[in-house]
Amino acid sequence: MTNLTQTLSKRYFGAAMRVVTLALFLVVFGAGAVLAQTRAYVANGSDSSVSVIDTTTNAVVATIPVGISPQRLAVTPNGAFAYVPNAGSANVSVINTATNTVVATVPVGFFPQGVAITPNGAFAYVANVAVSTVSVINTATNTVTVTIPGLQNPAFVAFTPSGNFAYVAGFSSSVRVIDTASNTIVATVPVGGSSIGLAITPNGAFVYVPNQNSNNVSVISTATNTVIGTVTVGNGPTGVAITPNGAFAYVSNSLGNSVSVIATATNTVVATVPVGSNPRSLAIDPTGSFAYVPNQFDNTISVISTATNSVVATVGVGPGPLAIAFAVSDPLQSLLGQIQALIDAGTLTESQGDVLLNKIAHAIGSLDNGQTNAACGQLDSFINQVNAFINNGSLTQAQGQTLIDAANATKASNGC
C-alpha cells in the first residue's frame, strides 16, 4: 500500500481532495493496482544494445544486448514489449519489458530503420530502408504477415490515433500514406526533402515532418493529405515529438545541436534549446513533462523540462544513441498525468479534475481485479464526462479528444 500511496499521491493527488479520493480507492479495491514506473528504452546504434532508464531517477538500470545497429524502436501500448529494428542484422528484437530480455527475433527486410505499433497493439510496422518495403509483424505470433512494397527508402512510421492510416517518411522528398485495412499506399505527399522522422498530433489532424535537407518542418493535414504549412527550424532537423496535449512539437536539429520548440497553434518556433552533439529521434515522456533527446556523438540523453524549455538532466547511455521510446506497463498512468497537467495549468478546476481522476482510479482497480467489463464501463463513463466538459467549455475539443483517445486505446488493448 505504501508504494501505491506514494506514487499516486505524490504525482497525481497533490491536493487534499485527491488524497481522500485515493484513500477511498484503496479501501474499495485494495493496494494491488500498483502503477509501474515509466522507463525509457534507448537504442544504442554503435553498440548493439538498448539502455533502460528509470525516469524517476534518470539512471540506467539495465543494458540489453540486441542485434547489430539498433535504430528507431517502439513500445506496445500496454508497455509490455519493445520492438527494436536492427539495421545491420535485418531483423527486429522483441524485448519483454518486465524482464528486460529479448524474447523473440523477427527477420524482416534489409536495413530496417523504423518501427511503429498500431494503437491496438496488434501489429508492428517496420520500415526497411534498403528494399523500400514495410514489414507488418503480427505481435501475437511475432511473424511477418504482410510485406508492403512501393515505398521509397522508408525510415520512419507513425499511425493516426484511429490506427486507420500509417504515415511513412524516409530518404525521399515525399511521405506515403498506407491504408492499414488493405495495407496499400493510398496517397503520396511531397515534402521538403529527406525526412527520417515524423509525428502525428494526438487528435490525428496533422503530421509534422522534419526535412533534414531544407532546415524546416512540413505540416500535413491528414484530412486532405496536403502540406498546409512550413516551419523554419534549426540546422538538419531529424526527429520530432509532440506533447500529449498537442500544444507543442519538439524538433531535434542534428547539425545544430539544438531542439526547436514549435507552438502548434501558430506553427511558430517559440524556443530553441541547446543540447548535446548530433541529437536524433527524441520523445516526450507520457506525462508531457519532459523531452528526452538522444545525443549520438556524446553518448548521452538530454532531458528537457517542457515547462521551462531547459535541460534539467543529462544521462549517460551506450555508444551512439539514436532513438528513445517510453514503456508504461499501465497506459492509464499516462492518462492520470495528462489530467493532472490540466489541473496544474488551471484548465480544469480541482473538483473537475478529481471527477476524472476518480473514474480512472476505479478503472485501474477493476483491471487489477480482473474485472474487465467493469473497467470498460468506467472508461466509457470517463469518456462521457470528458465530452460533458467539452460541451460546457471546460475543455477544448482538442484537449478533450486527447483524453478520449487515450481511454479508447486502453479499451482496445483490453478487448472492450
C-alpha positions as CSV (number, residue, x, y, z in Angstrom):
1,M,0.0,0.0,0.0
2,T,2.9,2.3,0.7
3,N,4.2,2.3,-2.8
4,L,0.9,3.0,-4.4
5,T,0.1,5.7,-1.9
6,Q,3.4,7.4,-2.5
7,T,3.2,7.1,-6.3
8,L,-0.3,8.3,-6.8
9,S,-0.5,10.9,-4.1
10,K,2.9,12.4,-4.9
11,R,2.4,12.6,-8.7
12,Y,-1.3,13.0,-9.2
13,F,-3.1,13.7,-6.0
14,G,-1.3,16.7,-4.5
15,A,-4.3,18.4,-3.1
16,A,-6.1,17.2,0.0
17,M,-9.2,16.1,-2.0
18,R,-7.0,13.9,-4.2
19,V,-5.6,12.2,-1.1
20,V,-9.2,11.5,0.1
21,T,-10.1,10.1,-3.3
22,L,-7.1,7.8,-3.2
23,A,-7.9,6.6,0.3
24,L,-11.4,5.6,-0.8
25,F,-9.9,3.9,-3.8
26,L,-7.6,1.8,-1.6
27,V,-10.4,0.8,0.7
28,V,-12.6,-0.3,-2.1
29,F,-10.0,-2.0,-4.3
30,G,-7.1,-2.8,-2.1
31,A,-3.4,-2.0,-2.9
32,G,-2.8,-4.4,-5.7
33,A,-3.1,-1.9,-8.6
34,V,0.3,-0.5,-8.4
35,L,1.2,1.7,-11.3
36,A,4.5,0.7,-12.8
37,Q,7.4,3.1,-13.2
38,T,7.9,4.7,-16.5
39,R,11.1,3.5,-18.2
40,A,12.8,4.8,-21.3
41,Y,14.4,2.5,-23.8
42,V,17.3,3.8,-25.8
43,A,18.7,2.2,-29.0
44,N,22.5,2.5,-29.0
45,G,23.3,2.3,-32.7
46,S,27.0,1.8,-32.3
47,D,26.8,-0.8,-29.5
48,S,24.2,-3.4,-30.5
49,S,22.4,-2.7,-27.2
50,V,19.4,-0.9,-25.6
51,S,19.9,1.1,-22.4
52,V,16.9,1.2,-20.0
53,I,16.4,4.4,-18.0
54,D,14.3,4.7,-14.8
55,T,12.8,8.1,-15.4
56,T,12.2,8.6,-11.7
57,T,15.9,8.8,-11.1
58,N,17.2,9.2,-14.6
59,A,19.6,6.4,-14.0
60,V,20.4,3.5,-16.4
61,V,19.0,0.3,-14.7
62,A,19.7,-2.2,-17.4
63,T,21.5,-2.8,-20.7
64,I,20.0,-5.3,-23.1
65,P,22.0,-6.9,-26.0
66,V,20.1,-6.8,-29.3
67,G,21.1,-7.1,-33.0
68,I,23.6,-5.1,-35.0
69,S,23.0,-1.3,-35.2
70,P,19.6,-0.9,-33.4
71,Q,17.5,2.0,-34.7
72,R,14.2,3.7,-34.0
73,L,12.4,1.4,-31.6
74,A,8.8,1.4,-30.4
75,V,6.9,0.1,-27.3
76,T,3.5,-1.6,-27.4
77,P,0.6,0.5,-26.0
78,N,0.3,-1.8,-22.9
79,G,4.1,-1.3,-22.2
80,A,4.8,-5.0,-22.3
81,F,7.2,-5.2,-25.2
82,A,9.7,-3.1,-27.0
83,Y,10.3,-3.7,-30.7
84,V,13.8,-2.8,-31.9
85,P,14.8,-2.8,-35.6
86,N,18.4,-3.9,-36.1
87,A,19.7,-2.3,-39.3
88,G,22.8,-4.5,-39.6
89,S,21.0,-7.7,-38.8
90,A,17.9,-7.3,-40.9
91,N,15.7,-8.3,-38.0
92,V,13.7,-7.0,-35.1
93,S,14.5,-7.8,-31.5
94,V,11.4,-8.1,-29.2
95,I,12.1,-7.2,-25.6
96,N,9.9,-8.2,-22.7
97,T,9.9,-5.0,-20.6
98,A,9.0,-6.9,-17.4
99,T,12.3,-8.9,-17.6
100,N,14.3,-6.7,-19.9
101,T,15.2,-9.7,-22.0
102,V,14.9,-10.4,-25.8
103,V,12.1,-13.0,-26.2
104,A,11.9,-13.1,-30.0
105,T,13.8,-12.1,-33.1
106,V,11.8,-11.5,-36.2
107,P,13.5,-11.5,-39.7
108,V,12.4,-8.5,-41.8
109,G,13.7,-6.7,-44.9
110,F,17.2,-5.3,-45.4
111,F,18.3,-2.4,-43.2
112,P,15.2,-1.9,-41.1
113,Q,15.3,1.6,-39.6
114,G,12.0,2.5,-38.1
115,V,9.0,0.7,-36.4
116,A,5.6,1.8,-35.1
117,I,3.0,-0.2,-33.2
118,T,-0.7,0.0,-34.1
119,P,-2.8,1.7,-31.4
120,N,-4.5,-1.6,-30.6
121,G,-1.1,-3.2,-30.2
122,A,-1.9,-5.9,-32.8
123,F,0.8,-5.1,-35.4
124,A,4.2,-3.6,-35.7
125,Y,5.1,-1.9,-39.0
126,V,8.8,-1.9,-39.8
127,A,10.3,0.4,-42.4
128,N,13.0,-1.4,-44.4
129,V,15.0,1.4,-46.0
130,A,17.3,-0.5,-48.4
131,V,14.5,-2.5,-50.0
132,S,11.7,0.1,-50.0
133,T,9.2,-2.0,-48.1
134,V,7.3,-2.2,-44.8
135,S,7.1,-5.5,-43.0
136,V,3.9,-6.0,-40.9
137,I,4.6,-8.1,-37.8
138,N,1.7,-9.8,-36.0
139,T,2.6,-9.1,-32.4
140,A,0.7,-12.1,-31.1
141,T,2.9,-14.5,-33.1
142,N,5.9,-12.3,-33.9
143,T,5.8,-13.3,-37.5
144,V,5.7,-11.1,-40.7
145,T,2.2,-11.5,-42.2
146,V,2.4,-8.8,-44.9
147,T,5.1,-7.0,-46.8
148,I,4.1,-3.7,-48.4
149,P,6.1,-2.7,-51.5
150,G,6.4,0.6,-53.3
151,L,7.8,2.8,-50.5
152,Q,10.8,4.9,-51.4
153,N,13.6,4.3,-48.9
154,P,11.3,4.3,-45.8
155,A,12.8,5.1,-42.4
156,F,10.0,6.1,-40.1
157,V,6.4,5.1,-39.5
158,A,3.6,6.8,-37.4
159,F,-0.1,5.9,-37.0
160,T,-3.1,8.1,-36.8
161,P,-4.9,7.7,-33.4
162,S,-7.6,5.5,-35.0
163,G,-5.0,3.2,-36.5
164,N,-6.6,3.5,-39.9
165,F,-3.6,5.1,-41.6
166,A,0.1,4.8,-41.3
167,Y,2.3,7.7,-42.5
168,V,5.8,6.7,-43.7
169,A,8.7,9.1,-44.2
170,G,12.2,8.3,-45.5
171,F,15.1,9.3,-47.6
172,S,13.0,10.8,-50.3
173,S,11.0,14.1,-50.8
174,S,7.6,12.6,-50.0
175,V,5.5,10.9,-47.3
176,R,3.5,7.8,-48.2
177,V,0.1,7.1,-46.6
178,I,-0.9,3.5,-46.0
179,D,-4.4,2.3,-45.5
180,T,-4.0,-0.3,-42.8
181,A,-7.2,-2.1,-43.7
182,S,-5.8,-3.0,-47.1
183,N,-2.1,-2.4,-46.5
184,T,-1.9,-0.4,-49.7
185,I,-0.5,3.1,-50.4
186,V,-3.4,5.5,-50.9
187,A,-1.6,8.9,-51.0
188,T,1.8,10.4,-51.6
189,V,2.5,13.8,-50.1
190,P,5.5,15.9,-51.4
191,V,7.6,17.5,-48.6
192,G,10.8,19.5,-48.4
193,G,13.5,16.8,-48.6
194,S,14.9,13.8,-46.9
195,S,12.6,13.0,-43.9
196,I,13.6,10.3,-41.5
197,G,11.1,11.2,-38.8
198,L,7.5,12.3,-38.4
199,A,4.9,12.7,-35.6
200,I,1.1,12.9,-35.7
201,T,-0.8,15.2,-33.4
202,P,-2.9,13.4,-30.7
203,N,-6.1,14.5,-32.4
204,G,-4.9,13.0,-35.6
205,A,-5.4,16.2,-37.6
206,F,-1.8,17.0,-38.6
207,V,1.5,15.3,-39.3
208,Y,4.8,17.1,-38.6
209,V,7.7,16.1,-40.9
210,P,11.3,17.4,-40.4
211,N,13.0,17.9,-43.7
212,Q,16.7,17.3,-43.0
213,N,18.0,19.0,-46.1
214,S,15.7,22.0,-46.0
215,N,16.0,23.0,-42.4
216,N,12.3,23.1,-42.0
217,V,9.2,21.1,-40.9
218,S,6.3,20.4,-43.2
219,V,2.9,20.3,-41.6
220,I,0.5,17.9,-43.4
221,S,-3.3,18.0,-43.0
222,T,-4.5,14.4,-42.7
223,A,-7.9,15.4,-43.9
224,T,-6.5,16.4,-47.3
225,N,-3.0,14.9,-47.3
226,T,-1.6,18.2,-48.4
227,V,1.1,20.4,-46.8
228,I,-0.7,23.3,-45.2
229,G,2.4,25.0,-43.6
230,T,6.2,25.0,-43.3
231,V,8.1,26.0,-40.2
232,T,11.7,27.0,-40.3
233,V,13.8,25.4,-37.6
234,G,17.5,24.7,-36.9
235,N,20.1,23.0,-39.0
236,G,19.5,19.4,-40.0
237,P,16.1,18.6,-38.4
238,T,15.9,14.9,-37.8
239,G,13.4,13.9,-35.1
240,V,10.1,15.3,-33.9
241,A,7.8,14.5,-31.0
242,I,4.5,16.1,-29.9
243,T,3.4,16.7,-26.4
244,P,0.4,14.7,-25.2
245,N,-1.8,17.8,-25.2
246,G,-0.8,18.5,-28.8
247,A,0.3,22.1,-27.9
248,F,4.0,21.8,-28.9
249,A,6.2,19.9,-31.3
250,Y,9.8,19.3,-30.3
251,V,12.3,19.0,-33.2
252,S,15.9,17.8,-32.9
253,N,18.3,19.7,-35.1
254,S,21.1,17.2,-35.7
255,L,23.6,19.6,-37.2
256,G,22.6,22.5,-35.0
257,N,23.0,20.6,-31.6
258,S,19.6,22.1,-30.5
259,V,15.9,21.4,-30.2
260,S,13.4,23.8,-31.7
261,V,10.0,24.1,-29.9
262,I,7.0,24.7,-32.2
263,A,3.7,26.0,-30.9
264,T,1.3,24.0,-33.0
265,A,-1.5,26.6,-32.7
266,T,0.5,29.1,-34.6
267,N,3.2,26.9,-36.2
268,T,6.0,29.2,-35.0
269,V,9.2,28.4,-33.1
270,V,8.8,29.7,-29.5
271,A,12.1,28.3,-28.0
272,T,15.4,26.8,-29.0
273,V,17.1,24.6,-26.5
274,P,20.9,23.7,-26.8
275,V,21.5,20.0,-26.3
276,G,24.4,17.6,-27.0
277,S,26.1,16.7,-30.2
278,N,24.0,15.4,-33.1
279,P,20.6,15.0,-31.4
280,R,18.4,12.3,-33.0
281,S,15.0,10.8,-32.6
282,L,13.6,12.4,-29.4
283,A,10.5,11.5,-27.4
284,I,8.2,13.2,-24.9
285,D,7.6,11.3,-21.6
286,P,4.0,10.0,-21.1
287,T,3.1,12.9,-18.7
288,G,4.3,15.5,-21.2
289,S,6.6,17.0,-18.6
290,F,10.0,16.2,-20.2
291,A,11.5,15.7,-23.7
292,Y,14.3,13.1,-23.8
293,V,16.8,13.8,-26.6
294,P,19.5,11.2,-27.6
295,N,22.8,12.8,-28.5
296,Q,24.5,10.4,-30.9
297,F,28.1,11.7,-30.6
298,D,28.0,12.4,-26.9
299,N,26.5,9.1,-25.8
300,T,24.1,10.9,-23.6
301,I,20.4,11.8,-23.3
302,S,19.5,15.4,-22.6
303,V,16.3,15.7,-20.5
304,I,14.4,18.9,-21.3
305,S,11.7,20.3,-19.0
306,T,8.8,21.2,-21.2
307,A,7.7,23.8,-18.5
308,T,10.9,25.8,-18.8
309,N,12.4,24.5,-22.1
310,S,15.7,24.0,-20.4
311,V,17.9,20.9,-19.9
312,V,17.5,19.7,-16.4
313,A,19.4,16.4,-16.6
314,T,22.0,14.6,-18.7
315,V,22.0,10.8,-18.7
316,G,25.0,8.7,-20.0
317,V,24.0,5.7,-22.1
318,G,25.6,3.4,-24.6
319,P,27.6,4.4,-27.7
320,G,25.7,6.2,-30.5
321,P,22.2,6.6,-29.1
322,L,19.8,7.1,-32.0
323,A,16.3,6.9,-30.6
324,I,14.2,6.6,-27.4
325,A,10.8,5.2,-26.5
326,F,8.8,5.0,-23.3
327,A,7.2,2.0,-21.6
328,V,4.5,2.4,-19.1
329,S,3.0,-1.0,-18.1
330,D,-0.3,0.6,-17.3
331,P,-1.2,3.2,-20.0
332,L,-3.6,4.7,-17.6
333,Q,-0.6,6.2,-15.8
334,S,-0.1,8.5,-18.7
335,L,-3.8,9.5,-18.7
336,L,-3.5,10.4,-15.0
337,G,-0.6,12.6,-15.8
338,Q,-2.4,14.4,-18.6
339,I,-5.4,15.1,-16.3
340,Q,-3.1,16.4,-13.5
341,A,-1.4,18.7,-16.1
342,L,-4.7,20.2,-17.0
343,I,-5.4,20.8,-13.3
344,D,-2.0,22.3,-12.8
345,A,-2.5,24.6,-15.8
346,G,-5.8,25.8,-14.4
347,T,-7.7,24.4,-17.4
348,L,-9.7,22.1,-15.1
349,T,-10.7,23.0,-11.5
350,E,-9.5,20.7,-8.8
351,S,-13.1,19.3,-8.4
352,Q,-13.4,18.7,-12.1
353,G,-10.1,17.0,-12.2
354,D,-11.0,14.9,-9.2
355,V,-14.0,13.6,-11.0
356,L,-11.9,12.4,-13.9
357,L,-9.1,11.1,-11.7
358,N,-11.6,9.1,-9.6
359,K,-13.1,7.4,-12.7
360,I,-9.6,6.3,-13.9
361,A,-8.6,5.2,-10.4
362,H,-11.7,2.9,-10.3
363,A,-10.9,1.6,-13.8
364,I,-7.4,0.7,-12.6
365,G,-8.8,-1.1,-9.7
366,S,-11.2,-3.1,-11.9
367,L,-8.4,-4.1,-14.2
368,D,-6.2,-5.1,-11.3
369,N,-9.0,-7.4,-10.0
370,G,-9.6,-8.9,-13.5
371,Q,-13.0,-7.1,-13.9
372,T,-12.5,-6.1,-17.5
373,N,-16.2,-5.4,-18.2
374,A,-16.4,-3.1,-15.2
375,A,-13.3,-1.3,-16.3
376,C,-14.7,-0.9,-19.8
377,G,-17.8,0.7,-18.3
378,Q,-15.8,3.0,-16.1
379,L,-13.8,4.1,-19.1
380,D,-17.0,4.8,-21.0
381,S,-18.2,6.9,-18.0
382,F,-14.9,8.8,-18.2
383,I,-15.3,9.5,-21.9
384,N,-18.9,10.7,-21.3
385,Q,-17.6,13.1,-18.6
386,V,-14.9,14.4,-20.8
387,N,-17.5,15.1,-23.5
388,A,-19.5,16.9,-20.9
389,F,-16.5,19.1,-20.1
390,I,-16.0,19.8,-23.9
391,N,-19.7,20.7,-24.2
392,N,-19.7,23.1,-21.3
393,G,-16.4,24.8,-22.5
394,S,-14.2,23.5,-19.7
395,L,-12.1,21.7,-22.3
396,T,-11.4,22.5,-25.9
397,Q,-12.2,19.8,-28.4
398,A,-8.5,19.1,-28.9
399,Q,-7.8,18.8,-25.2
400,G,-10.8,16.5,-24.6
401,Q,-10.1,14.4,-27.7
402,T,-6.6,13.7,-26.4
403,L,-8.1,12.2,-23.2
404,I,-10.7,10.3,-25.1
405,D,-8.1,8.8,-27.5
406,A,-6.1,7.6,-24.5
407,A,-9.1,6.0,-22.9
408,N,-10.1,4.4,-26.1
409,A,-6.6,3.0,-26.6
410,T,-6.8,1.4,-23.2
411,K,-10.3,0.0,-24.0
412,A,-8.9,-1.5,-27.3
413,S,-5.9,-3.1,-25.5
414,N,-8.3,-4.8,-23.1
415,G,-10.8,-6.0,-25.6
416,C,-13.6,-3.6,-24.8
